[in-house]
Amino acid sequence: MQFNKITQATLVRFRKAVGEEYVLLDKESLENHSHDETEDLRYMPEVVIRPRTAQEISEVLKLCNEERIPLTPRGAGTGLSGAALPVFGGVILSMDRFNKILEIDERNLQATVEPGVINEVFQDAVKEKGLFYPPDPASKGSCFIGGNLAMSAGGPKAVKYGVTKEYVLNLEVVLPTGEIIWTGANVLKNSTGFNLTQLMVGSEGMLGVITKVVFKLIPYPKNNVVMLVPFFSAEKACEAVSAVFRAGIVPSAMEFMERDAIDWVLKYVDGISLQIKDEVQAHLLVEVDGNDMDVINREAERVSEVMMQHDCDEILFADSEQQKAQLWKMRRSVAEAVKSNSVYKEEDTVVPRAELPKLLKGVKDIGKKYGFRSVCYGHAGDGNLHVNIVKGEMSDADWNGKLSSGIREIFELCVKLGGTISGEHGIGLVQKPYMDIAFPKVTLELQKGIKKLFDPKGILNPGKMFP
């Protein structure tokens, strides 16, 4: 792709559009916006712009479109696929000033929110009113709503309540050519024309810049039971997952953690204590929620019965809110602990949940073939397994040369099992070489055609998704 560099004259126009103090050129700002949480990748932008209104974004995009300058929207920088990295330089459009919850409509169970609001801040705000916004990524304490929209983020609660896209009713979007549109209507049903709202969700900031979102909310479930189930076999733990659903129970969360994952959390994260028998190889963290404790307890008992049929050890039932919080802290700290332990690559695989045992076994077999070690954990309830490939003793030559072939085999296995190559982290920069595994050429060309229709000059988040 051919883009133009930013000139002094262009900077003057940027400053006029958003205000001089919100056009950043200092080294620290550029460095801070050159990376996210994807491995150790860094791409330096030429300028960071921090707009406050849709109209300001419109002016910036019109200018970038006119002068063919690449622009990369950015939220909190917690992404794991490199989708917010400015691979061609140009402008980083930071959405951090779009940080207002504009309205919580208790009559209609809706909320209007700006994309720079932190996920957990929004969850807490609606919870105070007895309402629930379920999508809860591991980074919910720092990630922005906008980034969640870009990837249609999930999290542990997705197994029962669905991912981000299930809660989006309407979006205000600035198109790459500068027009400002609303994509739908603030209604629960809408069969009026093409569904542009859902097209935008999961589009990784490649079709437009979201400036407002209208979410559907639901009543907050008042009670829950949390249990930690140890297994002597990781594959048996995976088998138990689909068995729970076949028994007629839909837990509010069902998370899988291999032994290494928990061992590293206990080693690297303060404030968590747990005794694990030497022969235990994996755990399932299971939550059942609702309003009626009698119903919840019956469902938890049924879950326990299913687990015991799959060679589990003694089940730990959290006996206090503090213990529940500790168990959830353990699960949410796994990625951080793995990152602290070694150079790694994280792959976001997803298959139909009944195929999880085959996926796990296949990952381990592929690791033996290529000489890498893997630590697996994730949202087992919806078949979403995070495969952390750890460098360990692998040589630099093999890590940089052979590993991509091993990753390709993992993704080919996912597709063979009826799954795909990303469940919630998106494609971005690092997964795009594997898109041919997920889609035939005709499908990829259709997607490229949609991108070109929205963004004729290709200025918005270029270099992502398509190989």
C-alpha positions as CSV (number, residue, x, y, z in Angstrom):
1,M,0.0,0.0,0.0
2,Q,1.2,3.5,-0.8
3,F,0.5,6.2,1.7
4,N,1.8,9.8,2.2
5,K,3.7,11.1,5.1
6,I,2.2,13.8,7.3
7,T,3.5,17.3,6.5
8,Q,3.6,20.4,8.7
9,A,0.7,21.8,6.7
10,T,-1.3,18.7,7.6
11,L,-0.4,19.1,11.3
12,V,-1.7,22.6,11.2
13,R,-5.1,21.4,9.9
14,F,-5.2,18.6,12.5
15,R,-4.6,21.1,15.3
16,K,-7.4,23.3,13.8
17,A,-9.8,20.3,13.9
18,V,-9.2,19.0,17.4
19,G,-7.2,21.7,19.3
20,E,-3.4,22.1,19.5
21,E,-3.0,20.2,22.9
22,Y,-4.7,17.1,21.5
23,V,-2.2,16.6,18.6
24,L,0.7,14.8,20.2
25,L,4.2,14.5,18.7
26,D,6.4,14.0,21.7
27,K,8.5,10.8,21.9
28,E,6.7,9.4,25.0
29,S,3.2,9.6,23.4
30,L,4.4,8.1,20.2
31,E,6.1,5.2,22.1
32,N,3.1,4.6,24.3
33,H,0.9,4.2,21.2
34,S,3.3,2.1,19.2
35,H,2.4,-1.2,20.9
36,D,-0.5,-3.1,22.5
37,E,-0.4,-6.4,24.4
38,T,0.4,-8.4,21.3
39,E,3.7,-10.1,21.9
40,D,6.6,-7.6,21.6
41,L,5.5,-5.9,18.4
42,R,6.1,-2.1,17.9
43,Y,5.1,0.2,15.1
44,M,5.7,4.0,15.6
45,P,2.9,6.4,14.6
46,E,3.8,9.8,13.2
47,V,1.2,11.6,15.4
48,V,-1.3,10.8,18.1
49,I,-4.6,12.6,17.9
50,R,-7.1,12.7,20.8
51,P,-10.5,13.9,19.5
52,R,-13.6,14.5,21.7
53,T,-16.5,14.7,19.2
54,A,-17.7,12.8,16.2
55,Q,-17.4,16.0,14.2
56,E,-13.7,16.3,15.1
57,I,-13.2,12.7,14.0
58,S,-15.0,13.5,10.8
59,E,-12.7,16.4,10.1
60,V,-9.6,14.3,10.8
61,L,-10.8,11.4,8.6
62,K,-11.7,13.8,5.7
63,L,-8.2,15.1,5.8
64,C,-6.6,11.7,6.0
65,N,-8.8,10.5,3.1
66,E,-7.9,13.6,1.0
67,E,-4.2,13.3,1.6
68,R,-4.1,9.4,1.7
69,I,-2.7,9.2,5.3
70,P,-3.2,6.0,7.2
71,L,-5.3,6.2,10.4
72,T,-5.5,3.6,13.1
73,P,-8.2,3.8,15.8
74,R,-7.1,2.8,19.2
75,G,-8.8,2.1,22.5
76,A,-7.0,1.0,25.7
77,G,-4.3,-1.0,23.9
78,T,-5.2,-4.3,25.6
79,G,-5.6,-6.2,22.3
80,L,-3.9,-9.5,21.5
81,S,-4.0,-9.6,17.7
82,G,-2.1,-6.4,16.8
83,A,-5.3,-4.8,15.4
84,A,-4.5,-1.3,16.9
85,L,-0.9,-1.2,15.7
86,P,0.0,1.6,13.2
87,V,1.9,-0.7,10.8
88,F,2.1,2.1,8.2
89,G,2.8,4.9,10.6
90,G,0.4,7.8,10.1
91,V,-2.2,8.8,12.7
92,I,-3.1,7.0,15.9
93,L,-6.7,8.1,16.7
94,S,-6.9,7.7,20.5
95,M,-10.5,7.3,21.7
96,D,-9.6,7.8,25.4
97,R,-11.5,11.1,25.7
98,F,-14.8,9.4,24.6
99,N,-15.3,8.2,28.2
100,K,-18.8,9.1,29.1
101,I,-21.8,6.9,30.0
102,L,-24.4,9.2,28.3
103,E,-27.6,7.6,29.5
104,I,-28.9,4.5,31.4
105,D,-32.5,4.1,30.4
106,E,-34.1,2.0,33.1
107,R,-37.5,2.1,31.4
108,N,-36.3,0.4,28.3
109,L,-33.3,-1.5,29.8
110,Q,-30.8,0.3,27.5
111,A,-27.7,2.4,27.8
112,T,-26.0,4.9,25.5
113,V,-22.2,4.8,26.0
114,E,-19.1,6.3,24.4
115,P,-16.4,3.8,23.2
116,G,-13.7,5.0,25.6
117,V,-15.6,3.8,28.7
118,I,-13.9,1.0,30.5
119,N,-15.8,-2.3,30.4
120,E,-15.9,-2.8,34.2
121,V,-16.8,0.9,34.9
122,F,-19.9,0.4,32.6
123,Q,-20.8,-2.9,34.2
124,D,-20.6,-1.4,37.7
125,A,-22.7,1.6,36.7
126,V,-25.6,-0.5,35.4
127,K,-25.3,-3.0,38.3
128,E,-26.0,-0.1,40.7
129,K,-29.4,0.1,39.0
130,G,-30.0,-3.7,39.1
131,L,-29.1,-4.2,35.5
132,F,-26.5,-6.4,33.8
133,Y,-24.1,-6.0,30.8
134,P,-22.6,-9.5,30.7
135,P,-19.6,-9.4,28.3
136,D,-16.6,-9.5,30.6
137,P,-13.2,-10.0,28.9
138,A,-10.2,-10.9,31.2
139,S,-9.0,-7.3,30.8
140,K,-12.4,-5.8,31.8
141,G,-10.8,-3.6,34.4
142,S,-8.8,-1.7,31.7
143,C,-10.2,-2.5,28.2
144,F,-12.5,0.0,26.5
145,I,-16.0,-0.7,25.2
146,G,-14.8,0.4,21.7
147,G,-12.2,-2.4,21.6
148,N,-14.8,-4.9,22.8
149,L,-17.0,-3.8,19.9
150,A,-14.1,-4.0,17.4
151,M,-13.6,-7.7,18.3
152,S,-17.1,-8.6,19.5
153,A,-15.3,-9.6,22.7
154,G,-16.6,-12.4,24.9
155,G,-15.3,-13.5,28.3
156,P,-16.5,-16.1,30.8
157,K,-20.1,-15.1,30.8
158,A,-20.5,-15.6,27.1
159,V,-21.4,-19.2,27.5
160,K,-24.8,-18.3,29.0
161,Y,-25.3,-14.7,28.0
162,G,-23.5,-14.3,24.6
163,V,-20.8,-12.0,23.4
164,T,-20.7,-8.2,22.7
165,K,-22.6,-8.3,19.5
166,E,-25.7,-9.8,21.3
167,Y,-26.1,-6.5,23.2
168,V,-25.6,-3.9,20.5
169,L,-28.7,-2.2,19.2
170,N,-27.4,0.9,17.4
171,L,-24.1,2.7,16.6
172,E,-23.0,6.2,15.7
173,V,-20.2,5.7,13.3
174,V,-17.9,8.1,11.4
175,L,-17.1,6.6,8.0
176,P,-13.6,6.8,6.5
177,T,-14.8,9.5,4.1
178,G,-16.0,11.6,7.0
179,E,-19.8,11.0,6.9
180,I,-21.5,10.5,10.3
181,I,-24.2,7.8,10.4
182,W,-26.4,5.8,12.8
183,T,-26.4,2.1,11.7
184,G,-29.8,1.0,13.0
185,A,-32.5,1.9,15.6
186,N,-32.8,1.6,19.4
187,V,-35.2,-1.4,19.2
188,L,-35.0,-5.1,20.0
189,K,-36.2,-6.2,16.6
190,N,-35.2,-4.7,13.3
191,S,-35.6,-6.2,9.8
192,T,-35.2,-2.8,8.0
193,G,-32.5,-3.2,5.4
194,F,-29.1,-4.7,5.8
195,N,-27.8,-5.0,9.3
196,L,-25.0,-2.4,9.3
197,T,-24.9,-2.5,13.1
198,Q,-23.7,-6.1,13.2
199,L,-21.4,-5.5,10.3
200,M,-19.6,-2.9,12.3
201,V,-19.3,-5.1,15.4
202,G,-16.2,-7.3,14.9
203,S,-14.9,-5.3,12.0
204,E,-11.7,-4.3,13.9
205,G,-11.9,-0.6,13.2
206,M,-11.5,-1.1,9.4
207,L,-15.0,0.1,8.3
208,G,-15.6,3.1,10.5
209,V,-14.9,4.8,13.9
210,I,-17.6,4.1,16.5
211,T,-18.4,7.2,18.5
212,K,-21.6,6.1,20.4
213,V,-23.2,2.7,21.1
214,V,-26.7,1.8,22.4
215,F,-26.6,-1.4,24.4
216,K,-29.4,-3.7,25.4
217,L,-29.3,-4.6,29.2
218,I,-30.9,-7.4,31.2
219,P,-31.8,-7.7,34.9
220,Y,-28.9,-8.5,37.1
221,P,-28.9,-12.1,38.5
222,K,-28.8,-11.8,42.3
223,N,-27.1,-15.1,43.3
224,N,-24.5,-17.6,42.2
225,V,-22.5,-20.6,43.2
226,V,-18.9,-21.0,42.1
227,M,-17.0,-24.3,42.2
228,L,-13.5,-25.4,41.3
229,V,-13.3,-28.9,39.9
230,P,-9.9,-30.7,39.8
231,F,-9.3,-33.5,37.2
232,F,-6.7,-36.1,36.9
233,S,-6.8,-35.9,33.1
234,A,-7.1,-32.7,31.1
235,E,-8.9,-34.5,28.3
236,K,-11.5,-35.8,30.9
237,A,-12.0,-32.2,32.0
238,C,-12.7,-31.3,28.4
239,E,-15.1,-34.2,28.0
240,A,-17.1,-33.1,31.1
241,V,-17.8,-29.7,29.5
242,S,-20.2,-30.8,26.8
243,A,-21.7,-33.4,29.2
244,V,-22.9,-30.7,31.5
245,F,-24.9,-29.1,28.7
246,R,-26.3,-32.4,27.5
247,A,-27.5,-32.8,31.1
248,G,-29.7,-29.7,30.6
249,I,-27.6,-27.2,32.6
250,V,-26.3,-23.9,31.1
251,P,-23.8,-22.5,33.6
252,S,-23.0,-18.8,33.6
253,A,-19.4,-19.6,33.2
254,M,-17.3,-22.7,32.6
255,E,-13.5,-22.1,32.4
256,F,-10.7,-24.6,31.7
257,M,-7.2,-24.3,33.1
258,E,-4.4,-26.7,32.6
259,R,-2.1,-27.6,35.5
260,D,0.8,-25.4,34.3
261,A,-1.6,-22.4,34.0
262,I,-2.6,-22.6,37.7
263,D,1.0,-23.3,38.8
264,W,2.2,-20.2,37.1
265,V,-0.5,-18.1,38.5
266,L,0.3,-19.3,42.1
267,K,3.9,-18.5,41.4
268,Y,3.6,-15.1,39.8
269,V,0.4,-13.5,41.2
270,D,0.2,-12.4,44.8
271,G,-2.8,-13.0,47.0
272,I,-3.8,-16.4,45.7
273,S,-3.4,-19.6,47.7
274,L,-4.5,-23.0,46.6
275,Q,-3.3,-26.5,47.4
276,I,-3.2,-28.8,44.4
277,K,-2.5,-32.5,44.5
278,D,0.5,-33.6,42.4
279,E,-1.7,-35.9,40.2
280,V,-4.2,-33.2,39.2
281,Q,-3.8,-32.1,35.6
282,A,-6.5,-29.6,35.0
283,H,-9.4,-27.6,36.6
284,L,-12.8,-26.4,35.5
285,L,-14.0,-23.2,37.2
286,V,-17.8,-23.4,37.0
287,E,-20.4,-20.7,38.0
288,V,-24.2,-21.2,38.1
289,D,-26.3,-18.1,38.6
290,G,-29.9,-16.9,38.9
291,N,-32.3,-15.4,41.4
292,D,-33.7,-18.5,43.1
293,M,-31.1,-20.2,45.4
294,D,-33.0,-23.4,45.5
295,V,-32.9,-23.7,41.7
296,I,-29.2,-22.7,41.6
297,N,-28.2,-25.3,44.2
298,R,-30.1,-28.0,42.3
299,E,-28.3,-27.1,39.1
300,A,-24.9,-27.0,41.0
301,E,-25.6,-30.4,42.4
302,R,-26.4,-31.7,38.9
303,V,-23.1,-30.2,37.6
304,S,-21.3,-32.0,40.4
305,E,-22.9,-35.3,39.5
306,V,-21.7,-34.9,35.9
307,M,-18.2,-33.9,36.9
308,M,-17.9,-37.0,39.1
309,Q,-18.7,-39.2,36.2
310,H,-15.6,-37.8,34.5
311,D,-12.9,-38.8,37.0
312,C,-12.7,-35.6,39.0
313,D,-11.3,-35.2,42.5
314,E,-13.0,-33.5,45.4
315,I,-14.9,-30.3,44.2
316,L,-14.3,-27.0,46.0
317,F,-17.4,-24.9,46.5
318,A,-16.5,-21.3,47.2
319,D,-18.0,-20.5,50.7
320,S,-17.7,-16.7,50.6
321,E,-17.6,-13.8,48.3
322,Q,-13.9,-13.4,49.1
323,Q,-13.2,-17.0,48.0
324,K,-15.3,-16.5,44.8
325,A,-13.3,-13.4,44.0
326,Q,-10.0,-15.3,44.6
327,L,-11.0,-18.1,42.3
328,W,-11.9,-15.6,39.6
329,K,-8.7,-13.6,40.1
330,M,-6.8,-16.9,39.6
331,R,-8.5,-17.5,36.2
332,R,-8.2,-13.9,35.0
333,S,-4.5,-13.8,35.9
334,V,-3.5,-16.7,33.8
335,A,-2.4,-14.7,30.7
336,E,-0.4,-12.3,32.8
337,A,1.3,-15.3,34.6
338,V,2.2,-17.0,31.3
339,K,3.6,-13.7,29.9
340,S,5.8,-13.3,33.0
341,N,7.2,-16.8,32.6
342,S,8.4,-16.9,29.0
343,V,8.4,-15.5,25.5
344,Y,5.1,-16.8,24.1
345,K,2.5,-16.6,21.4
346,E,-1.2,-16.9,22.2
347,E,-3.6,-18.4,19.7
348,D,-7.3,-18.0,20.1
349,T,-8.8,-21.3,18.9
350,V,-12.5,-22.2,18.9
351,V,-14.4,-25.4,18.1
352,P,-17.8,-26.9,18.9
353,R,-17.5,-27.6,22.6
354,A,-17.9,-31.4,22.2
355,E,-14.7,-31.3,20.1
356,L,-12.5,-29.8,22.9
357,P,-10.9,-33.1,23.9
358,K,-9.7,-33.6,20.2
359,L,-8.5,-30.1,20.0
360,L,-6.5,-30.3,23.2
361,K,-4.9,-33.7,22.2
362,G,-4.1,-32.3,18.8
363,V,-2.4,-29.2,20.2
364,K,-0.2,-31.4,22.4
365,D,0.6,-33.7,19.5
366,I,1.5,-30.8,17.2
367,G,3.7,-29.4,20.0
368,K,5.6,-32.6,20.2
369,K,6.1,-32.6,16.4
370,Y,7.5,-29.1,16.3
371,G,9.2,-29.0,19.7
372,F,7.2,-26.4,21.5
373,R,5.4,-26.5,24.8
374,S,1.8,-25.2,25.2
375,V,-0.2,-24.0,28.2
376,C,-4.0,-24.1,27.5
377,Y,-6.9,-22.4,29.2
378,G,-10.0,-20.6,28.2
379,H,-13.7,-20.4,27.9
380,A,-14.4,-24.2,27.7
381,G,-18.2,-23.7,27.9
382,D,-18.3,-22.2,24.4
383,G,-15.4,-24.2,22.9
384,N,-12.9,-21.3,23.0
385,L,-9.4,-22.5,24.0
386,H,-6.5,-20.1,24.4
387,V,-3.4,-21.9,23.3
388,N,-0.3,-20.3,24.8
389,I,2.8,-21.5,22.9
390,V,5.8,-21.1,25.2
391,K,9.3,-20.7,23.7
392,G,11.0,-22.4,26.6
393,E,14.0,-24.4,25.3
394,M,13.1,-23.8,21.6
395,S,15.9,-22.4,19.6
396,D,15.5,-18.9,18.1
397,A,15.8,-20.5,14.6
398,D,13.0,-22.9,15.2
399,W,10.9,-20.2,17.0
400,N,11.2,-17.8,14.1
401,G,11.2,-20.4,11.4
402,K,9.2,-23.6,12.1
403,L,6.7,-22.3,14.6
404,S,4.4,-20.7,12.0
405,S,4.0,-24.2,10.4
406,G,2.9,-25.6,13.8
407,I,0.4,-22.8,14.3
408,R,-1.0,-23.4,10.8
409,E,-1.5,-27.1,11.7
410,I,-3.4,-26.0,14.9
411,F,-5.7,-23.8,12.9
412,E,-6.2,-26.5,10.3
413,L,-7.2,-28.8,13.0
414,C,-9.7,-26.3,14.4
415,V,-11.4,-25.9,11.0
416,K,-11.4,-29.7,10.5
417,L,-13.2,-30.0,13.8
418,G,-15.9,-27.5,12.7
419,G,-14.3,-24.4,14.4
420,T,-12.3,-21.4,13.2
421,I,-9.1,-19.5,14.0
422,S,-10.3,-16.8,16.4
423,G,-13.1,-16.8,18.9
424,E,-12.7,-13.4,20.5
425,H,-9.3,-11.9,20.0
426,G,-9.8,-11.0,16.3
427,I,-7.5,-11.3,13.3
428,G,-5.7,-8.0,13.3
429,L,-2.1,-8.2,12.2
430,V,-0.8,-11.5,13.6
431,Q,-3.5,-13.9,12.4
432,K,-4.0,-12.6,8.9
433,P,-1.5,-15.1,7.3
434,Y,-3.9,-17.9,8.3
435,M,-7.2,-16.5,7.0
436,D,-7.0,-18.8,3.9
437,I,-7.6,-21.7,6.4
438,A,-10.9,-20.2,7.6
439,F,-12.2,-18.9,4.2
440,P,-12.0,-19.8,0.6
441,K,-10.8,-17.2,-1.9
442,V,-14.4,-16.1,-2.9
443,T,-15.3,-15.4,0.7
444,L,-12.1,-13.4,1.3
445,E,-12.8,-11.4,-1.8
446,L,-16.3,-10.6,-0.7
447,Q,-14.9,-9.2,2.6
448,K,-12.3,-7.2,0.8
449,G,-15.0,-5.8,-1.4
450,I,-17.0,-4.6,1.7
451,K,-13.8,-2.9,3.0
452,K,-13.3,-1.1,-0.3
453,L,-16.9,0.0,-0.4
454,F,-16.6,1.7,3.0
455,D,-13.0,2.8,2.6
456,P,-12.2,3.4,-1.1
457,K,-8.6,4.7,-0.4
458,G,-7.9,2.1,2.2
459,I,-6.8,4.6,4.9
460,L,-8.6,3.2,7.9
461,N,-6.6,0.6,9.9
462,P,-4.7,-0.6,6.9
463,G,-2.6,-3.8,6.8
464,K,-5.0,-5.8,9.0
465,M,-7.1,-9.0,8.6
466,F,-6.4,-9.8,4.9
467,P,-3.2,-11.6,3.8
